[in-house]
């Protein structure tokens, strides 16, 4: 089996686009198995898609979700410290947080 260069593969792909032939007809004319040609097409498509991306990263914009009054709790401790959070704590975690905050 002959290993084709990237230029030869590109020539085959471009030739197919311009030929107007079916894949099978074009591959028969060029002496290449249809499965090999399909592999070249798929690989070319993946490379083209990868060029449109930056190392697989996508630009996103983060926005803070508005806090809902019912989801925020405020606790004023005996030592004057306040704890405010929108997180939900289990009873054990909240008790531990209070103990740590009062000890400091």
C-alpha positions as CSV (number, residue, x, y, z in Angstrom):
1,X,0.0,0.0,0.0
2,X,1.4,3.4,-1.0
3,X,1.6,6.1,1.7
4,X,0.3,9.4,0.2
5,X,1.6,12.8,1.2
6,X,-0.7,15.5,2.5
7,X,-0.4,17.2,-0.9
8,X,-1.5,14.1,-2.7
9,X,-4.5,13.6,-0.4
10,X,-5.5,17.3,-0.8
11,X,-5.2,16.8,-4.6
12,X,-7.5,13.7,-4.4
13,X,-10.1,15.5,-2.3
14,X,-10.1,18.6,-4.5
15,X,-10.3,16.4,-7.6
16,X,-13.3,14.7,-6.2
17,X,-15.1,17.9,-5.5
18,X,-14.5,19.1,-9.1
19,X,-15.2,15.8,-10.8
20,X,-18.9,15.6,-10.3
21,X,-18.5,11.8,-10.0
22,X,-19.9,9.6,-7.2
23,X,-17.4,8.5,-4.6
24,X,-17.3,5.0,-6.0
25,X,-16.7,6.2,-9.6
26,X,-14.0,8.7,-8.5
27,X,-12.2,6.1,-6.4
28,X,-12.3,3.5,-9.2
29,X,-10.9,6.1,-11.6
30,X,-8.1,7.0,-9.2
31,X,-7.4,3.5,-8.1
32,X,-8.1,4.1,-4.4
33,X,-10.4,2.1,-2.1
34,X,-13.6,4.0,-1.1
35,X,-12.9,3.3,2.6
36,X,-9.4,4.9,2.3
37,X,-10.9,7.9,0.5
38,X,-13.6,8.2,3.1
39,X,-10.9,8.2,5.8
40,X,-9.1,11.0,4.0
41,X,-12.3,13.0,3.8
42,X,-13.1,12.5,7.5
43,X,-9.6,13.4,8.6
44,X,-9.7,16.5,6.4
45,X,-13.0,17.6,8.0
46,X,-11.6,17.1,11.5
47,X,-8.5,19.2,10.7
48,X,-10.7,21.9,9.2
49,X,-12.9,22.0,12.3
50,X,-9.8,22.1,14.6
51,X,-8.5,25.1,12.7
52,X,-11.7,27.0,13.6
53,X,-11.0,26.4,17.3
54,X,-8.2,27.6,19.5
55,X,-6.7,24.5,21.0
56,X,-10.1,23.1,21.8
57,X,-11.0,26.1,23.9
58,X,-14.2,28.0,23.6
59,X,-14.6,31.6,24.7
60,X,-17.3,32.0,27.4
61,X,-18.7,34.9,29.3
62,X,-19.5,34.4,33.0
63,X,-22.2,36.3,34.7
64,X,-23.1,36.1,38.4
65,X,-26.6,34.8,38.9
66,X,-28.7,37.2,41.0
67,X,-29.1,36.1,44.6
68,X,-32.5,35.3,45.7
69,X,-33.4,36.6,49.2
70,X,-34.8,33.3,50.3
71,X,-31.6,31.4,49.4
72,X,-29.3,33.7,51.5
73,X,-28.9,33.2,55.1
74,X,-27.4,35.6,57.6
75,X,-26.2,34.7,61.1
76,X,-24.8,37.1,63.7
77,X,-22.7,35.3,66.3
78,X,-22.4,36.2,70.0
79,X,-18.9,37.6,69.4
80,X,-20.3,40.0,66.8
81,X,-19.1,38.2,63.7
82,X,-21.5,37.7,60.9
83,X,-21.9,34.9,58.5
84,X,-23.7,35.5,55.2
85,X,-24.0,32.9,52.5
86,X,-26.1,31.6,49.6
87,X,-24.6,28.2,50.1
88,X,-26.7,25.5,51.7
89,X,-25.1,23.7,54.6
90,X,-26.0,20.5,56.3
91,X,-26.7,20.9,60.0
92,X,-23.4,19.3,60.9
93,X,-21.4,21.6,58.5
94,X,-23.2,24.7,59.7
95,X,-22.6,23.8,63.4
96,X,-18.9,23.3,62.6
97,X,-18.7,26.6,60.8
98,X,-20.3,28.4,63.8
99,X,-17.9,26.7,66.2
100,X,-14.9,27.7,64.1
101,X,-16.1,31.3,63.7
102,X,-16.8,31.8,67.4
103,X,-13.5,30.3,68.4
104,X,-11.4,32.8,66.4
